């Protein structure tokens, strides 16, 4: 039996107070409370589709805006993933997702292949590499990041008020603290809720694949450098 890869993070600043528990080898269970219902939904579906157990509570300065809460949750989650991965021996390292064809027990996919996730009219792609080098690539979303939100939109749909710039801050915080290459791209899409949800689901699928153990390299570091 492999040791459970878990982490507990407490991050308290003048802007946010975060308590987080992560089981990297969980079953997709979650208990999320950030004070931002749409963000709670995104983190819940991340846990479900990454098949990790995640408990996260954040008391943030929402009277100012949602920025600090979203960014700091990304930082805390990145710290938790880094701690749970440990020295990364035996993991696949690269995140890919390949659906299993009907009638096939296994499917071969090259390391680093993309995780594509559709959401109605949207298609998002994510690739992750737990390389020890933080870098975020954010493509196809520049026209959405600072979209002006009307009062009518705010009242109609909470996801419209959740600016795409906020999603980027979450992923930047995660990449910095998990020390990973994280490439996220919107190939096409229009509806704000669908776009953000597709991004979080693609991210979840990529993380799910990358953190898994590969029995062929049990106890080995997935790097020619000898260190990650």
SETOR-715973 format. One record per residue: residue number from 0; residue in three letters; x, y, z of N, C-alpha, C in turn. Coordinates in Angstrom, 3 decimals, padded with zeros to 6 digits. Last residue first. Layout:
BEGIN
(badren NUM, ALA, (X, Y, Z), (X, Y, Z), (X, Y, Z));
...
***
This chain:
BEGIN
(badren 227, UNK, (013.415, 017.186, -009.449), (012.326, 018.025, -009.942), (011.961, 019.032, -008.860));
(badren 226, UNK, (016.306, 015.410, -010.435), (015.618, 016.246, -009.454), (014.537, 017.046, -010.144));
(badren 225, UNK, (017.521, 014.127, -012.472), (017.666, 013.537, -011.157), (017.008, 014.325, -010.065));
(badren 224, UNK, (017.276, 014.823, -015.084), (018.100, 015.683, -014.237), (018.380, 015.052, -012.873));
(badren 223, UNK, (015.497, 013.312, -016.385), (016.893, 012.940, -016.596), (017.835, 013.780, -015.727));
(badren 222, UNK, (012.563, 012.348, -014.590), (013.415, 013.405, -015.136), (014.827, 012.880, -015.319));
(badren 221, UNK, (010.752, 011.165, -012.630), (010.462, 011.251, -014.061), (011.244, 012.411, -014.714));
(badren 220, UNK, (012.495, 009.143, -010.333), (012.084, 010.494, -010.690), (011.858, 010.569, -012.203));
(badren 219, UNK, (011.218, 005.999, -009.135), (012.145, 006.792, -009.939), (011.596, 008.201, -010.159));
(badren 218, UNK, (009.321, 004.463, -007.888), (010.486, 004.876, -007.113), (011.486, 005.722, -007.856));
(badren 217, UNK, (008.301, 003.051, -010.919), (008.091, 003.098, -009.467), (009.383, 003.444, -008.749));
(badren 216, UNK, (007.880, 003.145, -013.619), (008.979, 003.942, -013.064), (008.832, 004.087, -011.553));
(badren 215, UNK, (005.714, 001.564, -014.180), (006.960, 001.287, -014.902), (008.146, 002.036, -014.326));
(badren 214, UNK, (003.524, 002.556, -012.833), (004.226, 001.406, -012.267), (005.545, 001.084, -012.964));
(badren 213, UNK, (003.013, 005.811, -012.167), (003.283, 004.962, -013.323), (004.088, 003.769, -012.827));
(badren 212, UNK, (000.529, 007.564, -010.362), (001.748, 006.776, -010.359), (001.822, 005.932, -011.638));
(badren 211, UNK, (-000.812, 010.800, -011.210), (-000.927, 009.350, -011.056), (000.449, 008.678, -011.057));
(badren 210, UNK, (-000.696, 013.459, -011.774), (-000.338, 013.064, -010.409), (-000.350, 011.549, -010.219));
(badren 209, UNK, (-001.574, 013.704, -014.430), (-000.172, 013.977, -014.102), (000.223, 013.464, -012.729));
(badren 208, UNK, (-004.348, 013.168, -014.420), (-003.424, 012.296, -015.144), (-001.990, 012.463, -014.665));
(badren 207, UNK, (-005.344, 015.250, -012.796), (-005.641, 013.858, -012.484), (-004.636, 012.920, -013.148));
(badren 206, UNK, (-004.549, 017.503, -014.244), (-003.949, 017.243, -012.933), (-004.160, 015.784, -012.542));
(badren 205, UNK, (-006.264, 017.192, -016.459), (-004.815, 017.186, -016.649), (-004.093, 016.885, -015.337));
(badren 204, UNK, (-008.784, 017.373, -015.279), (-008.411, 016.151, -015.982), (-006.893, 016.060, -016.173));
(badren 203, UNK, (-008.699, 020.017, -014.258), (-008.876, 018.869, -013.370), (-008.405, 017.584, -014.026));
(badren 202, UNK, (-008.480, 021.521, -016.630), (-007.433, 021.593, -015.606), (-007.504, 020.377, -014.686));
(badren 201, UNK, (-010.965, 020.923, -017.723), (-009.756, 020.509, -018.431), (-008.563, 020.502, -017.479));
(badren 200, UNK, (-012.561, 022.157, -015.761), (-012.657, 020.714, -015.978), (-011.433, 020.186, -016.727));
(badren 199, UNK, (-011.846, 024.851, -015.991), (-011.615, 024.155, -014.724), (-011.681, 022.637, -014.895));
(badren 198, UNK, (-012.652, 025.345, -018.691), (-011.263, 025.524, -018.271), (-010.966, 024.746, -016.991));
(badren 197, UNK, (-015.406, 024.880, -018.561), (-014.582, 024.042, -019.427), (-013.109, 024.143, -019.035));
(badren 196, UNK, (-016.140, 026.970, -016.826), (-016.318, 025.582, -016.413), (-015.475, 024.639, -017.262));
(badren 195, UNK, (-015.568, 029.243, -018.350), (-014.840, 029.017, -017.097), (-014.953, 027.558, -016.673));
(badren 194, UNK, (-017.375, 028.784, -020.536), (-015.944, 028.978, -020.738), (-015.166, 028.652, -019.476));
(badren 193, UNK, (-019.926, 028.630, -019.388), (-019.378, 027.476, -020.104), (-017.862, 027.590, -020.252));
(badren 192, UNK, (-020.248, 031.238, -018.381), (-020.276, 030.084, -017.488), (-019.606, 028.884, -018.142));
(badren 191, UNK, (-020.105, 032.843, -020.805), (-019.129, 032.944, -019.710), (-019.085, 031.731, -018.789));
(badren 190, UNK, (-020.263, 031.634, -024.100), (-021.017, 031.837, -022.869), (-020.081, 031.800, -021.657));
(badren 189, UNK, (-018.336, 031.077, -026.191), (-018.942, 032.390, -026.015), (-019.531, 032.615, -024.627));
(badren 188, UNK, (-015.613, 029.439, -027.948), (-016.687, 029.506, -026.966), (-017.149, 030.926, -026.755));
(badren 187, UNK, (-012.506, 027.711, -028.580), (-013.640, 028.519, -029.008), (-014.716, 028.447, -027.948));
(badren 186, UNK, (-010.214, 027.182, -027.107), (-010.172, 027.052, -028.559), (-011.321, 027.806, -029.210));
(badren 185, UNK, (-008.539, 028.472, -024.523), (-009.899, 028.381, -025.028), (-009.814, 028.316, -026.545));
(badren 184, UNK, (-005.985, 026.942, -022.651), (-006.388, 027.606, -023.891), (-007.866, 027.392, -024.153));
(badren 183, UNK, (-003.218, 026.717, -020.510), (-004.668, 026.715, -020.644), (-005.052, 027.495, -021.890));
(badren 182, UNK, (-000.559, 025.185, -019.081), (-000.992, 025.791, -020.334), (-002.500, 025.611, -020.462));
(badren 181, UNK, (001.773, 025.298, -016.677), (000.326, 025.147, -016.833), (-000.097, 025.916, -018.072));
(badren 180, UNK, (004.430, 023.889, -015.053), (004.038, 024.521, -016.312), (002.546, 024.257, -016.479));
(badren 179, UNK, (004.634, 024.368, -011.475), (004.342, 023.574, -012.674), (004.216, 024.470, -013.892));
(badren 178, UNK, (004.564, 024.921, -008.664), (005.784, 024.920, -009.462), (005.623, 024.005, -010.680));
(badren 177, UNK, (002.532, 025.425, -007.074), (002.708, 024.013, -007.405), (003.989, 023.819, -008.207));
(badren 176, UNK, (002.831, 028.226, -007.081), (003.073, 027.484, -005.848), (003.219, 025.978, -006.067));
(badren 175, UNK, (002.366, 029.070, -009.754), (003.515, 029.577, -008.996), (003.853, 028.667, -007.819));
(badren 174, UNK, (-000.033, 027.789, -010.416), (001.204, 027.443, -011.137), (002.437, 027.881, -010.354));
(badren 173, UNK, (-001.829, 029.110, -008.629), (-001.599, 027.669, -008.558), (-000.272, 027.301, -009.206));
(badren 172, UNK, (-001.679, 031.772, -009.523), (-001.309, 031.440, -008.150), (-001.007, 029.958, -007.999));
(badren 171, UNK, (-002.699, 031.366, -012.112), (-001.341, 031.875, -011.926), (-000.828, 031.552, -010.527));
(badren 170, UNK, (-005.286, 030.507, -011.568), (-004.359, 029.575, -012.204), (-002.909, 030.043, -012.101));
(badren 169, UNK, (-006.316, 032.877, -010.364), (-006.336, 031.592, -009.671), (-005.288, 030.648, -010.249));
(badren 168, UNK, (-005.987, 034.735, -012.421), (-005.257, 034.927, -011.166), (-005.227, 033.635, -010.347));
(badren 167, UNK, (-007.805, 033.702, -014.310), (-006.364, 033.707, -014.604), (-005.548, 033.875, -013.330));
(badren 166, UNK, (-010.185, 034.208, -013.028), (-009.792, 032.817, -013.274), (-008.301, 032.750, -013.560));
(badren 165, UNK, (-010.121, 037.013, -013.154), (-010.057, 036.344, -011.859), (-009.638, 034.888, -012.022));
(badren 164, UNK, (-010.424, 037.445, -015.874), (-009.182, 037.855, -015.246), (-009.012, 037.231, -013.880));
(badren 163, UNK, (-013.004, 036.783, -016.237), (-012.022, 035.798, -016.665), (-010.643, 036.157, -016.137));
(badren 162, UNK, (-015.121, 037.640, -013.423), (-014.308, 038.004, -014.582), (-013.313, 036.908, -014.941));
(badren 161, UNK, (-018.012, 036.961, -012.527), (-016.742, 036.315, -012.213), (-015.832, 036.512, -013.427));
(badren 160, UNK, (-020.250, 037.972, -013.683), (-019.541, 038.862, -012.772), (-018.189, 038.289, -012.357));
(badren 159, UNK, (-021.050, 035.731, -015.050), (-020.669, 036.902, -015.823), (-019.882, 037.880, -014.966));
(badren 158, UNK, (-021.820, 034.014, -013.065), (-020.586, 033.702, -013.776), (-020.125, 034.876, -014.635));
(badren 157, UNK, (-024.267, 034.957, -012.205), (-023.098, 035.212, -011.366), (-021.801, 034.923, -012.093));
(badren 156, UNK, (-026.611, 036.509, -014.134), (-025.740, 035.337, -014.098), (-024.475, 035.651, -013.325));
(badren 155, UNK, (-028.312, 038.762, -013.733), (-028.782, 037.590, -014.464), (-027.940, 036.350, -014.181));
(badren 154, UNK, (-027.000, 040.757, -012.456), (-028.212, 040.237, -011.832), (-028.671, 038.934, -012.466));
(badren 153, UNK, (-024.947, 041.208, -014.258), (-024.630, 040.832, -012.882), (-025.834, 040.208, -012.201));
(badren 152, UNK, (-026.379, 042.011, -016.520), (-025.647, 040.737, -016.537), (-025.334, 040.265, -015.119));
(badren 151, UNK, (-027.330, 044.503, -015.643), (-028.276, 043.451, -016.018), (-027.608, 042.086, -016.009));
(badren 150, UNK, (-025.007, 045.948, -015.314), (-025.810, 045.630, -014.138), (-026.791, 044.500, -014.432));
(badren 149, UNK, (-022.380, 044.512, -017.385), (-023.481, 045.438, -017.134), (-024.223, 045.024, -015.868));
(badren 148, UNK, (-018.970, 044.285, -017.486), (-020.184, 043.610, -017.053), (-021.255, 044.646, -016.730));
(badren 147, UNK, (-016.457, 044.140, -019.868), (-017.293, 045.014, -019.050), (-018.620, 044.325, -018.753));
(badren 146, UNK, (-013.761, 041.921, -019.722), (-015.069, 042.206, -020.301), (-015.902, 043.060, -019.354));
(badren 145, UNK, (-011.133, 041.242, -019.392), (-011.608, 042.463, -018.763), (-012.946, 042.893, -019.356));
(badren 144, UNK, (-010.957, 038.750, -020.721), (-010.391, 038.931, -019.381), (-010.905, 040.179, -018.667));
(badren 143, UNK, (-011.808, 038.315, -023.310), (-012.782, 038.119, -022.247), (-012.290, 038.611, -020.893));
(badren 142, UNK, (-009.751, 038.527, -025.054), (-010.935, 039.347, -025.339), (-011.981, 039.260, -024.231));
(badren 141, UNK, (-007.975, 036.621, -024.106), (-007.680, 038.039, -023.899), (-008.892, 038.933, -024.144));
(badren 140, UNK, (-008.147, 033.935, -024.495), (-009.082, 034.536, -023.549), (-008.870, 036.028, -023.362));
(badren 139, UNK, (-006.235, 032.531, -025.904), (-007.600, 032.525, -026.420), (-008.613, 033.219, -025.546));
(badren 138, UNK, (-004.137, 031.330, -023.255), (-004.378, 031.693, -024.651), (-005.862, 031.648, -024.987));
(badren 137, UNK, (-001.691, 031.341, -021.102), (-003.138, 031.644, -021.063), (-003.505, 032.161, -022.447));
(badren 136, UNK, (000.696, 029.679, -019.283), (000.334, 030.141, -020.626), (-001.182, 030.204, -020.679));
(badren 135, UNK, (002.803, 029.977, -016.534), (001.419, 029.914, -016.998), (001.331, 030.453, -018.416));
(badren 134, UNK, (005.209, 028.264, -014.683), (004.949, 029.084, -015.868), (003.497, 028.878, -016.276));
(badren 133, UNK, (007.692, 027.061, -012.482), (006.368, 027.675, -012.647), (006.271, 028.516, -013.907));
(badren 132, UNK, (009.220, 024.039, -012.399), (009.399, 025.373, -012.974), (008.031, 026.003, -013.209));
(badren 131, UNK, (008.678, 021.533, -011.632), (009.446, 022.325, -010.679), (009.702, 023.738, -011.173));
(badren 130, UNK, (007.005, 020.159, -013.311), (008.424, 020.184, -013.647), (009.294, 020.817, -012.578));
(badren 129, UNK, (004.405, 018.941, -013.966), (004.910, 019.230, -012.625), (006.443, 019.176, -012.650));
(badren 128, UNK, (002.619, 020.193, -016.511), (003.872, 019.483, -016.280), (004.373, 019.896, -014.904));
(badren 127, UNK, (-000.438, 020.132, -018.318), (000.311, 020.468, -017.108), (001.559, 019.606, -017.037));
(badren 126, UNK, (-002.761, 021.551, -020.515), (-001.609, 020.665, -020.384), (-000.855, 021.103, -019.141));
(badren 125, UNK, (-006.061, 021.895, -021.709), (-005.097, 022.125, -020.635), (-003.990, 021.092, -020.722));
(badren 124, UNK, (-008.638, 023.471, -023.586), (-007.516, 022.534, -023.543), (-006.596, 022.909, -022.393));
(badren 123, UNK, (-012.120, 023.650, -024.423), (-010.936, 024.126, -023.699), (-009.884, 023.026, -023.668));
(badren 122, UNK, (-014.835, 024.736, -026.216), (-013.829, 023.680, -026.144), (-012.575, 024.267, -025.511));
(badren 121, UNK, (-018.381, 025.433, -026.162), (-016.980, 025.728, -025.825), (-016.100, 024.482, -025.934));
(badren 120, UNK, (-021.034, 024.846, -026.400), (-020.389, 025.453, -027.571), (-018.902, 025.717, -027.366));
(badren 119, UNK, (-020.808, 022.389, -024.025), (-021.733, 022.923, -025.026), (-020.955, 023.530, -026.195));
(badren 118, UNK, (-017.752, 021.967, -023.408), (-018.886, 022.395, -022.581), (-019.844, 023.128, -023.510));
(badren 117, UNK, (-015.058, 019.615, -023.650), (-016.103, 020.452, -024.238), (-017.124, 020.848, -023.190));
(badren 116, UNK, (-011.650, 019.382, -023.052), (-012.967, 019.231, -022.436), (-013.955, 020.161, -023.135));
(badren 115, UNK, (-008.574, 017.759, -023.455), (-009.611, 018.565, -024.082), (-010.927, 018.316, -023.359));
(badren 114, UNK, (-005.433, 017.601, -022.491), (-006.747, 017.281, -021.951), (-007.739, 018.253, -022.579));
(badren 113, UNK, (-002.749, 016.499, -024.696), (-003.646, 017.482, -024.094), (-004.880, 016.860, -023.464));
(badren 112, UNK, (000.287, 014.766, -023.806), (-000.867, 014.985, -024.660), (-001.892, 015.836, -023.933));
(badren 111, UNK, (002.302, 014.195, -022.030), (002.182, 015.578, -022.462), (001.025, 015.830, -023.402));
(badren 110, UNK, (003.128, 010.972, -023.187), (003.202, 011.966, -022.122), (003.086, 013.367, -022.681));
(badren 109, UNK, (000.736, 009.481, -025.470), (002.079, 009.978, -025.189), (002.070, 010.971, -024.045));
(badren 108, UNK, (-001.264, 006.705, -024.628), (-001.222, 008.124, -024.980), (000.146, 008.662, -024.618));
(badren 107, UNK, (-003.108, 003.784, -025.047), (-001.776, 004.383, -024.963), (-001.856, 005.831, -025.401));
(badren 106, UNK, (-005.461, 002.246, -023.063), (-005.247, 003.127, -024.199), (-003.907, 003.801, -024.005));
(badren 105, UNK, (-006.985, -000.876, -022.173), (-005.989, 000.173, -021.993), (-005.948, 001.048, -023.237));
(badren 104, UNK, (-009.154, -002.380, -022.892), (-008.793, -002.297, -021.484), (-007.842, -001.155, -021.218));
(badren 103, UNK, (-011.799, -001.701, -025.147), (-010.360, -001.691, -024.895), (-010.104, -001.573, -023.392));
(badren 102, UNK, (-014.484, -001.407, -025.613), (-013.909, -002.724, -025.774), (-012.427, -002.815, -025.498));
(badren 101, UNK, (-014.245, 001.963, -026.687), (-015.096, 000.830, -026.329), (-014.391, -000.497, -026.580));
(badren 100, UNK, (-011.307, 003.751, -025.486), (-012.197, 003.312, -026.566), (-013.041, 002.123, -026.130));
(badren 99, UNK, (-011.064, 006.055, -022.907), (-010.849, 004.655, -023.261), (-011.820, 004.240, -024.361));
(badren 98, UNK, (-009.675, 009.340, -023.430), (-010.814, 008.461, -023.136), (-010.540, 007.038, -023.616));
(badren 97, UNK, (-006.914, 010.711, -022.057), (-007.323, 009.995, -023.264), (-008.474, 009.073, -022.923));
(badren 96, UNK, (-005.147, 013.379, -020.958), (-006.409, 012.674, -020.744), (-006.817, 012.036, -022.053));
(badren 95, UNK, (-002.242, 014.394, -019.147), (-002.967, 014.130, -020.382), (-004.226, 013.372, -020.045));
(badren 94, UNK, (000.458, 015.956, -017.677), (-000.985, 015.744, -017.613), (-001.585, 015.528, -018.976));
(badren 93, UNK, (003.488, 014.528, -016.458), (002.776, 015.279, -017.498), (001.294, 014.941, -017.456));
(badren 92, UNK, (003.927, 012.823, -014.140), (004.459, 014.184, -014.256), (003.702, 015.033, -015.265));
(badren 91, UNK, (003.553, 010.280, -013.214), (003.619, 010.483, -014.656), (004.171, 011.867, -015.014));
(badren 90, UNK, (005.667, 009.391, -010.411), (004.462, 009.976, -011.013), (004.649, 010.158, -012.517));
(badren 89, UNK, (007.985, 008.390, -009.195), (007.025, 007.448, -009.743), (005.791, 008.044, -010.373));
(badren 88, UNK, (008.498, 011.072, -006.999), (008.989, 009.796, -007.525), (007.830, 008.927, -008.007));
(badren 87, UNK, (007.934, 013.530, -005.901), (007.378, 013.212, -007.229), (007.898, 011.909, -007.816));
(badren 86, UNK, (008.413, 014.280, -003.340), (009.562, 014.317, -004.260), (009.193, 013.898, -005.677));
(badren 85, UNK, (005.142, 015.566, -002.895), (006.427, 015.233, -002.293), (007.561, 015.315, -003.295));
(badren 84, UNK, (002.487, 015.942, -003.443), (003.298, 015.225, -004.427), (004.656, 014.813, -003.863));
(badren 83, UNK, (001.688, 017.514, -001.280), (001.176, 016.151, -001.399), (001.990, 015.322, -002.393));
(badren 82, UNK, (002.980, 019.948, -001.802), (003.292, 019.205, -000.583), (002.857, 017.747, -000.697));
(badren 81, UNK, (001.769, 020.674, -004.238), (003.217, 020.501, -004.158), (003.605, 019.665, -002.941));
(badren 80, UNK, (-000.903, 020.881, -003.382), (-000.535, 019.880, -004.389), (000.967, 019.612, -004.344));
(badren 79, UNK, (-000.674, 023.020, -001.565), (-001.141, 021.708, -001.114), (-000.744, 020.610, -002.097));
(badren 78, UNK, (000.131, 025.140, -003.180), (000.997, 024.704, -002.080), (000.622, 023.301, -001.617));
(badren 77, UNK, (-002.152, 025.315, -004.829), (-000.853, 024.978, -005.394), (000.119, 024.486, -004.337));
(badren 76, UNK, (-004.035, 026.089, -002.932), (-004.191, 024.801, -003.596), (-002.874, 024.364, -004.241));
(badren 75, UNK, (-003.011, 028.635, -002.236), (-003.115, 027.576, -001.226), (-003.250, 026.201, -001.861));
(badren 74, UNK, (-003.220, 030.003, -004.716), (-001.927, 029.860, -004.043), (-001.962, 028.694, -003.066));
(badren 73, UNK, (-005.990, 029.887, -005.122), (-005.085, 029.271, -006.087), (-003.714, 029.023, -005.485));
(badren 72, UNK, (-006.767, 031.412, -002.940), (-007.178, 030.006, -002.998), (-006.326, 029.244, -004.016));
(badren 71, UNK, (-005.732, 033.872, -003.685), (-005.147, 033.184, -002.537), (-005.578, 031.723, -002.463));
(badren 70, UNK, (-007.400, 034.548, -005.895), (-005.956, 034.381, -006.063), (-005.361, 033.561, -004.917));
(badren 69, UNK, (-009.956, 034.699, -004.653), (-009.700, 033.767, -005.760), (-008.206, 033.493, -005.914));
(badren 68, UNK, (-009.565, 036.683, -002.643), (-010.073, 035.351, -002.320), (-009.704, 034.351, -003.400));
(badren 67, UNK, (-008.715, 038.939, -004.079), (-007.823, 038.329, -003.094), (-008.250, 036.905, -002.752));
(badren 66, UNK, (-011.035, 039.428, -005.812), (-009.683, 039.155, -006.310), (-008.819, 038.409, -005.305));
(badren 65, UNK, (-013.538, 040.240, -005.190), (-013.269, 038.800, -005.102), (-011.820, 038.448, -005.412));
(badren 64, UNK, (-013.367, 043.206, -003.074), (-013.789, 042.496, -004.282), (-013.374, 041.047, -004.124));
(badren 63, UNK, (-014.201, 044.279, -000.469), (-013.321, 044.983, -001.427), (-013.633, 044.489, -002.821));
(badren 62, UNK, (-015.784, 042.439, 000.687), (-016.308, 043.811, 000.639), (-015.453, 044.673, -000.290));
(badren 61, UNK, (-014.286, 040.184, 000.810), (-015.195, 040.309, -000.324), (-015.859, 041.677, -000.397));
(badren 60, UNK, (-011.759, 039.259, 002.043), (-012.269, 040.631, 002.076), (-013.166, 040.904, 000.865));
(badren 59, UNK, (-012.567, 035.844, 003.099), (-011.810, 036.896, 002.434), (-012.482, 038.244, 002.506));
(badren 58, UNK, (-012.213, 032.858, 004.257), (-012.894, 034.076, 004.692), (-012.073, 035.240, 004.169));
(badren 57, UNK, (-012.465, 029.692, 002.919), (-011.778, 030.980, 002.820), (-012.699, 032.084, 003.310));
(badren 56, UNK, (-011.911, 026.279, 003.043), (-012.717, 027.394, 003.556), (-011.879, 028.651, 003.466));
(badren 55, UNK, (-011.976, 023.148, 001.612), (-011.400, 024.490, 001.548), (-012.394, 025.496, 002.108));
(badren 54, UNK, (-011.129, 019.904, 000.934), (-011.881, 020.750, 001.850), (-011.206, 022.110, 001.864));
(badren 53, UNK, (-011.103, 017.386, -001.427), (-010.697, 018.759, -001.136), (-011.673, 019.408, -000.162));
(badren 52, UNK, (-009.864, 014.564, -002.978), (-010.728, 015.055, -001.907), (-010.214, 016.422, -001.465));
(badren 51, UNK, (-009.864, 014.028, -006.534), (-009.165, 014.322, -005.282), (-010.211, 014.714, -004.243));
(badren 50, UNK, (-010.574, 013.767, -009.253), (-010.699, 012.639, -008.322), (-009.795, 012.840, -007.106));
(badren 49, UNK, (-010.870, 015.766, -010.983), (-009.485, 015.390, -010.704), (-009.426, 014.165, -009.796));
(badren 48, UNK, (-013.617, 015.991, -010.878), (-013.017, 015.518, -012.128), (-011.519, 015.241, -012.007));
(badren 47, UNK, (-014.091, 016.842, -008.186), (-014.796, 015.701, -008.774), (-014.038, 015.130, -009.970));
(badren 46, UNK, (-012.480, 019.120, -007.904), (-012.258, 017.944, -007.056), (-012.884, 016.703, -007.668));
(badren 45, UNK, (-013.713, 020.776, -009.869), (-012.295, 020.409, -009.971), (-012.017, 019.147, -009.161));
(badren 44, UNK, (-016.252, 021.077, -008.843), (-016.111, 020.245, -010.036), (-014.650, 019.905, -010.313));
(badren 43, UNK, (-015.551, 022.699, -006.652), (-016.237, 021.423, -006.442), (-016.069, 020.516, -007.650));
(badren 42, UNK, (-014.521, 024.934, -007.892), (-013.621, 024.117, -007.080), (-014.229, 022.747, -006.787));
(badren 41, UNK, (-016.871, 025.894, -009.156), (-015.695, 025.550, -009.947), (-014.736, 024.648, -009.170));
(badren 40, UNK, (-018.536, 026.392, -006.941), (-018.944, 025.411, -007.953), (-017.738, 024.962, -008.773));
(badren 39, UNK, (-017.128, 028.451, -005.713), (-017.339, 027.194, -004.996), (-017.680, 026.072, -005.974));
(badren 38, UNK, (-017.509, 030.378, -007.691), (-016.159, 029.851, -007.465), (-016.222, 028.537, -006.686));
(badren 37, UNK, (-020.236, 030.867, -007.281), (-019.777, 030.366, -008.578), (-018.380, 029.754, -008.459));
(badren 36, UNK, (-020.281, 031.828, -004.551), (-020.943, 030.594, -004.953), (-020.459, 030.025, -006.289));
(badren 35, UNK, (-018.018, 032.882, -002.485), (-018.332, 033.177, -003.890), (-018.963, 031.920, -004.468));
(badren 34, UNK, (-017.350, 031.949, -000.040), (-018.156, 033.166, -000.058), (-018.517, 033.613, -001.466));
(badren 33, UNK, (-016.104, 029.541, -000.011), (-015.254, 030.712, -000.226), (-016.019, 032.022, -000.123));
(badren 32, UNK, (-016.153, 026.364, 000.738), (-016.868, 027.570, 001.153), (-015.928, 028.755, 001.037));
(badren 31, UNK, (-016.529, 022.921, 000.066), (-015.948, 024.203, -000.336), (-016.806, 025.347, 000.177));
(badren 30, UNK, (-015.730, 019.807, 000.079), (-016.496, 020.687, 000.954), (-015.868, 022.069, 000.809));
(badren 29, UNK, (-015.737, 016.759, -001.830), (-015.329, 018.136, -001.567), (-016.274, 018.817, -000.594));
(badren 28, UNK, (-014.461, 013.809, -003.436), (-015.322, 014.463, -002.451), (-014.826, 015.874, -002.167));
(badren 27, UNK, (-012.945, 012.228, -005.102), (-013.703, 013.319, -005.693), (-014.642, 014.022, -004.742));
(badren 26, UNK, (-011.458, 010.447, -003.726), (-012.564, 009.906, -004.518), (-013.423, 010.994, -005.136));
(badren 25, UNK, (-007.820, 010.744, -003.526), (-009.173, 010.676, -002.988), (-010.178, 010.096, -003.961));
(badren 24, UNK, (-005.108, 011.335, -003.475), (-005.566, 010.004, -003.885), (-006.980, 009.754, -003.365));
(badren 23, UNK, (-004.696, 013.766, -002.380), (-004.437, 013.643, -003.804), (-004.909, 012.301, -004.358));
(badren 22, UNK, (-006.498, 015.487, -000.255), (-006.070, 014.102, -000.423), (-005.939, 013.866, -001.918));
(badren 21, UNK, (-006.228, 018.484, 001.539), (-006.223, 017.831, 000.229), (-005.771, 016.391, 000.370));
(badren 20, UNK, (-007.572, 021.276, 003.181), (-007.121, 019.887, 003.305), (-007.256, 019.227, 001.939));
(badren 19, UNK, (-007.230, 024.589, 004.306), (-007.376, 023.678, 003.176), (-006.830, 022.302, 003.546));
(badren 18, UNK, (-008.193, 027.803, 005.161), (-007.878, 026.483, 005.699), (-008.190, 025.470, 004.606));
(badren 17, UNK, (-007.426, 031.227, 005.036), (-007.730, 030.008, 004.295), (-007.300, 028.784, 005.092));
(badren 16, UNK, (-008.257, 034.444, 005.065), (-007.918, 033.379, 006.021), (-008.394, 032.071, 005.394));
(badren 15, UNK, (-007.106, 037.503, 003.527), (-007.833, 036.228, 003.508), (-007.357, 035.317, 004.640));
(badren 14, UNK, (-005.816, 039.885, 004.206), (-006.868, 039.894, 003.188), (-007.712, 038.628, 003.186));
(badren 13, UNK, (-003.801, 039.530, 005.944), (-004.733, 040.604, 006.274), (-005.908, 040.647, 005.303));
(badren 12, UNK, (-003.689, 035.900, 006.002), (-003.129, 037.217, 005.717), (-004.124, 038.278, 006.173));
(badren 11, UNK, (-003.065, 032.582, 006.351), (-003.748, 033.698, 006.979), (-003.004, 034.989, 006.656));
(badren 10, UNK, (-003.384, 029.432, 005.409), (-002.822, 030.675, 004.878), (-003.647, 031.826, 005.434));
(badren 9, UNK, (-002.683, 026.138, 005.911), (-003.339, 027.302, 006.518), (-002.630, 028.538, 005.995));
(badren 8, UNK, (-003.053, 022.918, 004.589), (-002.508, 024.262, 004.419), (-003.349, 025.263, 005.199));
(badren 7, UNK, (-002.148, 019.630, 004.358), (-002.992, 020.557, 005.104), (-002.318, 021.926, 005.047));
(badren 6, UNK, (-002.188, 016.741, 002.261), (-001.583, 018.002, 002.701), (-002.624, 018.830, 003.427));
(badren 5, UNK, (-001.319, 013.411, 001.137), (-002.227, 014.408, 001.697), (-001.457, 015.662, 002.085));
(badren 4, UNK, (-001.168, 010.481, -000.167), (-000.550, 011.778, -000.444), (-001.533, 012.875, -000.035));
(badren 3, UNK, (-000.668, 007.510, 001.647), (-001.616, 008.503, 001.129), (-000.923, 009.844, 000.960));
(badren 2, UNK, (001.692, 005.157, 000.596), (001.317, 006.150, 001.581), (000.394, 007.183, 000.943));
(badren 1, UNK, (000.591, 002.154, -000.929), (001.328, 003.400, -000.979), (000.803, 004.359, 000.081));
(badren 0, UNK, (000.837, -001.202, 000.000), (000.000, 000.000, 000.000), (000.869, 001.249, 000.000));
***
